[in-house]
Amino acid sequence: MRQTLAHARNCYQRKMRPTAAITLGPNAYMHSAGGPDEVTNGLALCVIHHKLFDLGAMTVDRDMNVRVSERVVGDWGRKLNDEFHERPIALPRSTSMEPAPEYIHWHNEKIFKGFVR
């Protein structure tokens, strides 16, 4: 686990706080739907945002900006919108490790519960 965490922090330019609990998913194109197990099919997110991504409450658009579904309402919806909506994600150091557009597109079409331009 330490090696995995170190690798993720290195790929993402050490932009995560050292105490942040991260997961090396989620997969944009889910494994359960036949998505590949490769770096370009994943994002480095904390456990809470991983779950929200998997549930379709948030996604990433083609410009690599966070999108929060308009269906997320109440205090959580306001908090997610205020903190993340339309903000760019931190990308890996190497462009060869960036999320692949086709996997992001799949997530936006099949999982995300909102509208992505």
HELIX and SHEET records of a PDB file:
HELIX    1   1 ARG A    2  CYS A   11  1                                  10    
HELIX    2   2 HIS A   31  ALA A   33  5                                   3    
HELIX    3   3 VAL A   39  ASN A   41  5                                   3    
HELIX    4   4 VAL A   47  LEU A   55  1                                   9    
HELIX    5   5 GLY A   74  GLU A   83  1                                  10    
HELIX    6   6 THR A   95  MET A   97  5                                   3    
HELIX    7   7 PRO A  101  LYS A  110  1                                  10    
SHEET    1   A 2 ILE A  22  THR A  23  0                                        
SHEET    2   A 2 LEU A  45  CYS A  46 -1                                        
SHEET    1   B 2 MET A  58  VAL A  60  0                                        
SHEET    2   B 2 VAL A  66  VAL A  68 -1                                        
END                                                                             
